[in-house]
Amino acid sequence: MESRVFHHALKIQKEQCIGCSHCMNVCPTEAIRVRDGKAELFENRCIDCGECFRVCPVNAIIIEQDDFNKIFQYKYRVALLPAVLIGQFPEDVKASQIYNVLLDLGFTDVYEVEHAVDVLQNAMLNYAKRNEDKKPLISSFCPAVIRLIQVKFPAMVDHIILLHPPLDISALYYKQKLIDQGVDESDIGIFYVTPCAAKIAAVKSPVGEDKSPINGVINMDFIFNKVYAGVRKGDFTNNEESLKENLSPEATVWSLTNGEADVMKGRCLAIDGVHNVMDFLEKIENEEIKDVDFLELRACDESCAGGVLTTTNRFLTVERLRKRARCLGENKGKRTPNDMINYTQFINQGIELGKIKPRSMMKLDEDMAEAMRKMRRVKEIMKCLPKVDCGACGAPNCQALAEDIVQERAVINHCIFIQRIFEKKGIIEWEQSYEIMKEIWGNDKLNRKC
């Protein structure tokens, strides 16, 4: 099934990096170290949550995207939009205007992925009935959370609902719809406009399946700027019929916090923000919190409205989308029926994900006996370390340094406190301490004129 290697949309540009350690300190999975004055990524730990991207003061961390011109490799070019893109725009910008600009940019079709919610929510309710022994069930919506569970909470992977998120369902549906209209599959290109890095990674190396149905990913900030410029200039074909189907109210707010939790049964909780999610999962693992039926977990604050590739203030985006949902609810009788409902049988045939495997970052070795030996060694090293988590060693905390030492990625005198002790005992000279710090923080930081 899935690849053993994570694809990462987040990239560190070493030539830009100043080794400030901001990224290292916010990373929820301790995936970043500082070596030679530059941030270094441990790829097996990174979940592409984008927290490092948010805090980098010099834009040394970037999020890759496919070349926009890739869409022209296909005769039929479908733009899949999340509702949060519509919510990025001021209220005086109509959804139909956004659609029309996208069509003028080169897409032949535009479709909001949350249309899939009308099919998915019933599938989720049925899945919950069949899997009552796996409570709490965890939403599969957020790919950063899925990877977080794989690497940091591997014992909980069996609680993830094995159903495709709306993005995949919409891609499968729209491709099949065009095929049914006589379009050759090789002529169809499906492109997703993403609000976050994790969904790029999920498309490039999907979890629970061999291959994504999506052909390319375009960053939301890039598309927003192009569309907003076109709308403000009035430089687009004015076709009110371009927006053929409106979302249901439930679908409109599905990607926001409580979007899923509000439609599931039993005790349902919604937690957003990756550090909040981690704290909550630790309490679930320790059985401090019990009797929860469903967990909606999202890595970003305010869920997709707070994605790292969004442009507008997340609270304004939430306000606009909730207002849009209310308007759609009031005009329910005028809403065009969702054509995807006619494809329910086809969608249900491929709606389930394959097994999601744990990929524990805590595993010190594939051999159990060796892993146990290394774990004992980590505990021994921790007795020597100061436990102040200063980060001067180039690792985020003392525990991470101890693990790096056991894995032969660091040595104990990387700790500045150990260096002082060794100097006092005559084990090393101050010149050696200087060389150690230079190895970690680079020559520039240690040769500044004061």
N, C-alpha and C positions, 0 to 999 in steps of 0.2 A: 504493500500500500504506500503510505507516505514515505518521503525521502528521509534518510538518516541525518541529512544536513538541513539546517534552517537557512532559508533565504532571508537576507536582511536588507530592508529598504533604507535603513539608516547607515550613512557612511561618514567616517571621520576623515577630514582633509588635514593631513598631518602638517602641511606647510602653513596652514592657517592657525592651527592649535597653539595656544600659549601655555598649556599645562596648568590651568587655573584650578582644576579639580572640582569645579562646580558639577560637572556631569557625573563624576565618580560618586559624589556625595548624595545625589538624588536618585541614582539608579536603584530600582526596587529589588533587582536580582543580583546586585554586586557584580555586574558584567564588565565594569570598566576599571582599569588600573592606570597609573601614570608611570611611564618609563621613558627615560631620556628626555624628560620635559614635555612629553606628548601623551595624550589619551590613547589608550590601547584597549580594544574590544575583545572580550572573551565570548566568541560567537555562540558557544553552546549554552550560554546563560541569557543572552539578549532576547527580549520578547517584543522588541520594536514598539514599545509603548510611547516613545517620543519624549519622555521626561528630560532626557539629556538635550534634545533639540530645543526645548523650551528655554533652558537656562544658559545655553552657551552664549557668552558675551561677545564673541567675535565671529559668529556664524561659521564655525569650523565643522559643524555637524550638518549634513545636508540629507534630504530625502529624495531618493532617485524617483524618476518617472519615465514612462515610455515617451519617445519622441512623438509629438502630436501628429507629425506627418505620416506616422505609421497607419493612421486610419485610412489613408488613401490607397493602401494596398488592397482594400476590399471594395467591392461594388456596393454592398449594403453595409452602412456604417452606423451602428446603434450606440447611442450614448445612454448609459444607465446612470440615473441621478439618484442620490439619496435626498430625502425631503429636506434635510438640513441645508442643501444648496439653495433651495427656494427661500428658506428662512434667513439666509445671509443678506438678502436684498431688502431695501426699504419698502414700506407697505405700498408706496405708489408705483412700484414695479410689479407688473402682472406676471403670473406664471407663464401665460401664453407668450409674452414678450421674451422671456428667458428661453423658451423653447424655440422661438423664431430665430433668435440670434445664433443659437447652437446649430440650427439647420443651415443658416447662412455661412457658418464657420466650416461646414463640410459634412456634418452628419446627415444621414438620410432618415433616421428615426431617433426619437427621444422618448425615454420611458423611465418613470420613477420606480425604483426597486421595491418600495413599500407596497405596491400593488399585490405582492406575494403574501402579505400579511393575511389577506382574506382567506387564503388556503392554509397558510402555516399555522394560524392560531388554533384551528380545529385539529390539525395533526399534533400539535403540542399537547392539547388537552387529552387526546386519545393516548398519546405516548405516556403521559402522566398516570393515566388509569392503569396502563399495562405494566408500569414500573414503580409501583407504590413501595416496593422493598428497597428502592435506591434513594430515598429521600435523605437530604434535600436534593431535588433535581436542580441542575445548574444550566442556565441558558447557554446556547452555543453561538450567540449573536456576536460577541466581541472577540476577535481573534487574539488580541493581546492577553485577554483573560485566559483563553484556552491555553496559550503557551505558558502563561504564568503558572497555571495549575500543573501542566506537564513538567515544568522544571523545578517548581518550589513546593507544590502540594501533590506529588505524584499519586498518593493514596486516594485522591479524590477524582481521578479521571473517569472512573465508572459512574460518577454522578452527573456527568455532562450529558445533556440531551442530544442524542445522535440524530439530529435533523439538520438539514442544510439551512443556513440563514437566508433572509429574503434576497440578498444579492445573488446567490447562486441559483435560487429558484427562478428569479426573474430572467436571468441569463438563459437558463434551460428552456423556459417557456417561450421567450421571444425568438430564440433560434428556431425552435420547433414550429412556431407560428409562421415564420418566413418560409421554412421548408415546405409547410403545407400549402403555401401560396405558389409553390413551384420554384423557389429560389434554391440554387445549388449551395450546399453547406459551405463549400470552399470560398464562396463569395461573401460570406457573412462575417463581419468583424464586430465583436461585442467589447465595448470599452466602458470601464467604470470610472466615475469621477469620485475620487476618494477624499474623505475628510481626515484621514490618518495614515500613518506609516504601516501600522499592523495589517491593514487590509491589502496593502501592496504585497506584503510578505505572504499573506494568506493566499493571494492569487498566484504568486510565483512558486510557492511550495505549500500547497494546501494540506491541511490536516484531515485525516480520515478518508482521503480519496487520492487517486493517482494524478489527476489533472483537473485544473479548473476549467469551466466552460467559458471563461473570460479571456479575451485575446490581448488586452492591454489595460493599463491603468494610467489615469491622468490626474495630477494633483489638483485639489479643489481651489487652492489660492490662484493657480495659473488660470483655470477656467473662469473663476469669478472675475478676475481683472479684465479678461477679454470680453466677457458677456456684459459686465457693467459699463465698460467703455462703449460697446455697441448700443446698449439701451439708451445711454445718455446722449449719444450722438443722433439717436433715432435712425441709425444706419442698419436697418433690417427689414426684411419682407414682412409686412403686416398681414398675418394670416391667423385669424382667431380660431380656425379649425385645427391648428397644429396641436392644441391640447385637447385630445379626444376623450380622455377619461380622467375624472377626478378621483383622488384617493378617498377612502372611507375615513371618518374621524379617527378611528382606532389606528389605522395605518399611518395617518399623518404624524402622530406623536409616538409611534412605535420605537423610533431610534432615540427618544428622549428618556430620561430617568423616569421609571415607573410605567413606561410604555408597555412592556410585557407583563410586569407584575400585576397591573390592573385587570388583565383578562384571564389570568390563571386562577385556579381554585385553591382554597385552603389558605394557610398562612404563607403569604408571599412577601418577600422583602427585596428592595432595590437598593443597591449600594454602588455609588460611583466614586471615581478617584482611585488610582491603583494602590496607593498606600492604605486607603480605607478598606479596599477589597482584601488586601493582605491581612490586615488586622482582623477582619471578620472571619476569613477562612481559618486563621489560627485558632480563633475561638470555637469555630465549628469542629476543627480537628481535635481540640482539647475537651470537647463536649461541654464547654461553658455555655453554649447556646444550643438548645434542642427544640424538637418539634416544629421544624421549619419544612414546609412542603416544596417551596420553589425559591430559587435565588436568581435575581436578575443582577448580574455583575458587569460593570462597565469600567474600563480603565481610565476614561477621561471624566473630569468634573463636568456635570450636566450631560454626560454621555456624549453622543456624536456631535452635539452642539458645541462641545469644548474640544473637539479634535485639533491636533496640532497644525493641520492644514486649512483650518477655517480662518476667516478674515474678520468677521464681525464679532462683537461682544457676545459671548455665549448666552447671557441672560436675555438679551434682546432677541436672539434667535429663538430661544424657547418661547418667549412671549408671542412672537409672530406666528410660530407654528401652532401654538395652542389656540390662538385667535382664528387661524385658518381652519383648524379642526372644528371649532364651534360653528363657524360659518357653514362648513360642509354639513354639519349635523342639522343645522336649521334648514338647509336646502336639500335634504336627503332625497326628496321626491324628484328633484331635477337632476340628480346625479346619474351619469351614464353607467349602466351596469358594467362591472369588471369582467372583461372578456376572458381573463385567466381562469375564472370559475369553470368555464367550458372545458378547460384542460386539466381539471382536478385529477382525473384518473391517470392521465399521463404523468403529471407532477408527482403523484403519490407513489408511482412505480420507482422513482429515483430520488425520493425526498430524504431517504435515510443515509446518514454518514456511515463509513466503515469504522471499525474500532479505533479509538484514539489511544495511543500508547504513552505511558509515562516516560519522561526523559530527564530524570532527576539530576539537578545540578549538584546535589549533595552527595552523589555517588562518587567516592574517592577512587574506586577501582572496579573493573568488571569482575575480578575474582573476589568472592566474598571474604575469604580468609585474609587476603591482602588489604581489602577495604577496612576490615575490622582492625588490622594492625595499624593502618594509617590513622584511623579514628582515635585509637589510643595515643598515638603520637601527637595528634592535634591537641588532645587534652593535656598532655605533658608540656607542650610548648606554651599553651595558654597560661599555665602556672607561672611561666617566666615573664610573660608580656604584661605591660602595665594596665591594660584594659581601659585606656582613656580614649581610644578611637580617634586619635588626632589626625590620622591620614598622612602624616609626614613620611611614612614608609612607602607611599604610593598605592596603598590598598585602603578601602573605605573604613575598615575597622580591624581590631586585633584578631578577631576570629577569622576574617578573610586572609590576613597575613599568615596565620598559622596554617591554614589550608594550602596557601600558595607555597609555603615552605615544604610541607609534606609532598606536594606535587612537583617540587623542584623548580618552581617558578620564582622563588625568592629565597633569601637566607635570613637567619634570625637577626643579624646585625644591620638589616635594613631598618629595624626599629631604632629610632633616635635615642630612646631611653637605654636600650641595650648597648648602643654605641658608647654612651657616657660611662656606663658601668664597666665596659671592656677597657676603655681608656684609663679609668681609675685603677683598674687591676693590672694595667700594663699589657693586656692581651693584644690590643691594637694601638697604633699611634693616631694622633689627630689627623695626619695626612691621609691615612686609610679611611677614616670617617668622612673626610672631605670627598674622596673618590667615590665612596658609596652614595653619598647624597647627590653627587654629580651624575651618577648612573641613573638615579631615580628622577631628579628634577632638571637635569640638563645643565650645560655649562653656563648659559646666559644668566640664569637666576643666581648663580654663585659668584659671578664676576661683575656684578653691578657696582657702580661707584656710589658711595653713600655721601 
